[in-house]
Amino acid sequence: MLHSALLNVMIKAARQAGRRLKRDFGEVENLQVSLKGPANFVTAADRKAEEILREELGKARPGYGFLGEEGGRTEGGDGTHLWIVDPLDGTTNFLHSIPHFAVSIALEREGAIVAGLVYNPANEEMFLAERGKGAFLNDTRLRVAARRRLADSVITCGLPHFGRGDLDLSRKELGAVQEKVAGLRRFGSAALDLAWVAVGRFDGYWERNLSPWDMAAGILLVREAGGFVTDLDGKDTMLTTGDIAAGNGIIHRDLLHTLKEARKT
C-alpha cells in the first residue's frame, strides 16, 4: 500500500524504535529473577526508544517540535507542528513480558491532530491514520464496530492503581458499566485500547488521567474509523483534561451517560 510522505516518515521511525524494543523485550524475561533488574532495564529501553524516535523524526522534519513522555517538550523552529510521542505505551506489560505494548506517534498541526500511528512490534500490527484519509491496520481499512447496545458490547477501560487516581470514583464507574455490558477488559495500553476500538475489537473505551502522548494518535485512529472521541463531559478537551471516552455514536453516547450517572452516586 502506498503511503504519504508524512506517514512514511512516521512508519520508518516507528519501525526503528520497534526493532530496538523487540530486541529488549526478548531480554526482559531473562531479568525477571531480579527485583531491580527488569525495572531499570525497561526504563533504559523506554528512553532509548524515544531517542531513536526523536532522531529519526528530527532528521526528516527538522523544524518540528517534539513532545515525548521521557524527554518532555522541545519547541521547533517551525512553530506550527508538534510530534507527540510515546516510545513505549504499556510499560508494565513490557516489564512483565506481556506482548501488548506500542510505539505511538502523532503529529499536531496548528492544534489539530493530522496524523497518527500506533505500532505493536511484538505482533507487527501497524495502525495508521491521516485526517480525512481514513484509518488502516497494515493495509486493511478500519471501521469501528456497529453494535448498538451496551448489553452486546465489550468495553475496555483503565484502572488506577494505589496512589494514583480516584479509586472510589473508579469503583463506582466500573460497577455502573459492568451492570450494562457484555464484558469489561483492562489491557494496559491506552494507545492500543483506542486502536482496538478503531478496528472494532472493542466497542468502547474510557479512562482518566492520561497524558497527551497516551492518546493523541489513538484519537485520530478512532475518528478516521468513523467513531466518536471526547472527554468524559462530551467535550473535545481530552489532551488537556486527560479524560477520554470512545466508541461508535450510540455506544459513546450511552457510555458517557452511564459514567455521568455513576458520578452522581
N, C-alpha and C positions, 0 to 999 in steps of 0.2 A: 504494500500500500504506500502511495506517495504521501509524504507529509510536507507541511510548510517548512520554510527555513527556520522559523521560530521553534516549532516542535522538534525539528531535527537537532537543534542546539540542546534542547531540554533532554531529549532521549539520549544523546551522546553523554551528557553529564551524568544522567541517572545511571546509565549502564557502567560508567567508570566507577562511580561510587558503589554501585551494587556489586560489582566484581570484588571490591575490597571487603564489603560487608559479608558477602557469601564466604569468602575465604576465612574471615574472622569468625563467622558463625560456626564453621567447622571446628574451630579451636575451642569454642566455649565449653562444649561438652567435656573436654579433657580437663577443664578447670573446676568442675562442679564439686570436686572433693575439697576444695579450698574455700574458706569463708570469705576472704577478701579478694582472692584472685579473680573470680569471674566479674565482680562489680567493677573493679579497677580496669580490667581488660575491656569491658563493654564501654566504659566511659571513654577510654582511649580510641576505641573503634568508632564511636559516635563522632568524636572530634576530628578524626582523620577523614571520615566520610564528608563532613562539612567542609574541610579544607579542600578536598577534591572538587566538590561542587562549586565552591567559591572560585577556585582557579579556573575550572572549565567554563563556567558561565561568564566569568570576568574576561576571559580571552575572547569569547565570541561576541559579547556585548559589553565592552569596557566602560561605557558611560552609565550603566545601570546601577542603582542602589542595591543593597543586599541586606536582608533581614533573616538571620538564622538563629536557631534555638541555642546553639553553643556560643557563637561569637557576637550576638547582638546585631545592631543596625549600623550599616555603613552607608553614608549618603554618596550618590553618584553624581557626576558632572551633568548627566542628562536631566535630572530633576523631575522627570515625569514617569520614569519606570522604576519598579522595585521588584526584585526577586524575593519571594517569601518561601523559605526553605526549611524543611525538617529532614535532616540527614538520616534519622533513624526513628521513625514513629513506631512505637511498640517495643520500647527498650526493655521492659520487664519480660515480655515474651522472648526477646533475643537472649536475655540473661539466663533464662531457664530452658534454652534450646527448643523453644516453640517456634516453628517456621511460619509465623504470622507477624510480619513486620514490613515496613515500607520506607522507601525514599519518597518524599513529597516535595514537588516544586510547583510554585505558582508564579505567574507574572502579573503584577498590578500596574495598570497604565492609567494615570490621572485618577486614581482612586477606585478603579474598577478592575476586577479580575478578568483578564482576557485570555489566559491560557493556563492549563493545569495538567499535572502529571502525577500519578501515584503508581509506584513500581515496587512489586514484591520480588526481590531477587531469588527467594527460595523456590518459587514456582514459575518464575518468568512471566507473571501476569503484569502487563503494562496498560494502565488506564490513562487515556488521553482525552483532552477536550480543548477546543478553541471556541471563543464566544461567537455564536451564530453559525458554527460549523458542525455541531453535534459532538457526541461523546463516543468513545470506542474502547473496547478491550482488545488489545492487539489489533486485528483487522475487522472485528465484528462491531457493528453499530449497536449502541446501547439504548434501551428504553427501561424506565422504571416499571415495577410490577403494576398490574392493573387491578389488583384486589380492591374491593370497595368497602369491606367491613373489617374493623379491628378484630372481630372474632375469628377471622380467617387468616390473620396476619402474624408474621414473625417480626418482632421489633427488637432492635439492638440498642444498647444504652451504655453509658459509662457508670461506673460505681466508684464513688470516692472512698479512699482508704483512710484509716485512722490518722487524724492530724491534718487532713486536707479536705476541704469541702464541708457542706452541711449534711451530716449523716442523718439527722432526724428528717429533714426535708426529702432526702433521697429515699428513705424508707417509705415515706408517705407516697411519693410518686411511683415507686416500684410497686407498692401494693395496689394502687389505683389502676395502673396499667395492666398489671398481672391478672386482675379480675376480668379484663376485657379482651385479651388477646390469645392467639393460639400458642404463642411461645415468646419468651424473653431470652435474649442472648447477650453475653458480655465477652467480646473477643480481644479487647486490649489494644486496639489501634484505631484512633478516630479517623485517620485518613482512609484506611481500608473499610471501616464501617460505612463511610459515605460512598466510597467506590462500589461497595456491595449493594447499597441502595440503588445506585445508578444502574447496575447490571440486573437488578431485580431479585437478588438473593435474599435481601431483607426488604420488608415493606415499609419500614420506617425506622427512625433513629432519633434519640435525643441525648444530650449531655450538657453538663455545666462546667464552667471554669476551665475552658480550653484557651490555648494561645492561638494567634493568627496562623502560625505555621502548621498547627494540627489540622486545620480545616480549610484553608484558602483554596487549595487545589480541589478538594472534595466538593466544595460548594459549587464550583463551576461544572464538575462532572455530573452532579445530580440535576442541575438546571438544564444542562445541554442534553440530558437524557429524558427531559420532559417532566421533571419533578419540581417540587417546591422546597425552598430552604429559607428559614427565618430564625430569629432568636425566639425565645420562649414566650414573648409577648406579640409575636407575629410581625415584628419589625425587621428591617434589613440592617441590623447593627451587630451581627454575630461577631465580627472581627474586633469590635470594641467591648462588647459585653462578655464575650467568651461562652455564651449560652447558645445552643443550636437545636433545631428540630428539622427533620427532613422526611419526605415521602411523596407519594403522588398527591394530587389535590385533596382528595377525600380523606385519605389516611393522615396526611399532615394536619388537616383541619381538626379531625376527631382526636388526634393525639394531643394537639395543643389544648383542646377543650378539657380533656381528661387530666392533663397536668395542671391546668388552671384550677380545676375543681379540687384537686388534691392539695394545692397550696392553701386553700381556704379552711381545710380541716384542722 
